[in-house]
Amino acid sequence: MKNKILLWSCFILMSLTSFSQSISSSPYSLYGVGSLYDSDFGYLPSIGSSGIALPSDTFINNLNPASLGFMYQNHFLFDIGGKAIATTYQSSSRKESRNNFQFSHLAFAFPVTKKSAFSFSLRPYSSSTFKISNLKLPIMDGQEYYYLTAEGSGGLNNLDFSYGYRLGKKLTLGVTATVLFGNTIDDRAFLIGNTITTIHKKTDYNGVRATLGAQYKIDSTFTIGTTFKVPSRINASKVQSVASIADEVESTVESETSSDTDDYYMPLEMGIGISKRFKNNLNLTLDYERSLWENTNQSDLYGNFVNQDRFAAGLTYSSKKNPRKYWDRVGYAAGISYDTGYLKVDANRVHNASFSIGLNLPIDNTFSSLNVSYSYGQKGRIANDLIKENYHKISLNLSLDGIWFVKRKIE
């Protein structure tokens, strides 16, 4: 059984990774540096991406660096993931469906001392892949309209270096240093009257950010956790070409002109979570996060950044009646999440709500497992030319555990 699971999971993940350039096609990735990407490790996608208070004892928890302080000694953890997403986009006048295969993350973690551990991970931060045709928009402070056609690609990558340290038996502290880098390519055409203006723009981004975290075990069944993501500025520079076509005559306004552009600001983000275990086989997680986007004082031509609230809850269960029986060691999970969104377009928030279910399939007698989850969610709404997204998502995370520096008892 374990060999079959390992073989099939590796095959599927390699297939998904080969399609990693097709990250997203959401029209909301038009804003800022694109749609923010959710790439959680282990079984977190199954429990609504909650888990700020979960320790990294059997898997890598990317939600809180302090979780590394509870990692077992001599264990090396590796995690790789991918997703398949089927999305239906619906406006007041049309409906369209698209499919995407996405690379999610690559991560590993290992203990440094008896009380500390280190992790490294690479994952997307945002995706700016979109295609919009003949979108009718009002001219600011006027009664007339113009038409926008836009196509974009690219996004930012997230490179994390995390360290967690345990103080005593109950308290752990952690820190993550994040390097963000990447670029976006944006092609837009504006039709105003009989004049078409085209803009081709490539923007490069780079910057760093810090995350602080803590976890405290009140007792063996109850843990609380908190995180603080420090606000930071992501530096930006652009290369732009602008041309205008009027009465079938094309004129060049700019050609491959390099210049500075508005930097991207990441907000202060605060999170708190709890984890409670009942009868050793049922575990409840609850998370709340708030992101202060309004304090970044940035906006987009087509919308405004607003403060964001996110709520998530999850349940995991495994019977563990007979450890020798495979299906008694299988874990079952379910979760829900609601996100108010950080964008407001035409006075409407782009919210996101979803529920998820999943399985944790053990591979051997260590912590190695294949985590499979299914999620259904809705993003946005149908109003004033806004678009509603209905998506089905299958996440596949392969978590491998290796035991290091342990002498063999039998030669």
Secondary structure as GFF3:
##gff-version 3
##sequence-region A 1 411
A	DSSP	alpha_helix	2	18	.	.	.	ID=ss1
A	DSSP	three_ten_helix	27	30	.	.	.	ID=ss2
A	DSSP	beta_strand	35	36	.	.	.	ID=ss3
A	DSSP	three_ten_helix	44	47	.	.	.	ID=ss4
A	DSSP	three_ten_helix	65	70	.	.	.	ID=ss5
A	DSSP	beta_strand	75	90	.	.	.	ID=ss6
A	DSSP	beta_strand	95	113	.	.	.	ID=ss7
A	DSSP	beta_strand	116	124	.	.	.	ID=ss8
A	DSSP	beta_strand	126	127	.	.	.	ID=ss9
A	DSSP	beta_strand	130	138	.	.	.	ID=ss10
A	DSSP	beta_strand	145	167	.	.	.	ID=ss11
A	DSSP	beta_strand	171	192	.	.	.	ID=ss12
A	DSSP	beta_strand	195	219	.	.	.	ID=ss13
A	DSSP	beta_strand	222	229	.	.	.	ID=ss14
A	DSSP	beta_strand	232	246	.	.	.	ID=ss15
A	DSSP	beta_strand	249	260	.	.	.	ID=ss16
A	DSSP	beta_strand	264	266	.	.	.	ID=ss17
A	DSSP	beta_strand	269	278	.	.	.	ID=ss18
A	DSSP	beta_strand	282	291	.	.	.	ID=ss19
A	DSSP	three_ten_helix	293	296	.	.	.	ID=ss20
A	DSSP	beta_strand	299	300	.	.	.	ID=ss21
A	DSSP	beta_strand	303	305	.	.	.	ID=ss22
A	DSSP	beta_strand	308	317	.	.	.	ID=ss23
A	DSSP	alpha_helix	326	329	.	.	.	ID=ss24
A	DSSP	beta_strand	331	339	.	.	.	ID=ss25
A	DSSP	beta_strand	343	345	.	.	.	ID=ss26
A	DSSP	beta_strand	348	349	.	.	.	ID=ss27
A	DSSP	beta_strand	352	362	.	.	.	ID=ss28
A	DSSP	beta_strand	369	380	.	.	.	ID=ss29
A	DSSP	beta_strand	388	403	.	.	.	ID=ss30
###
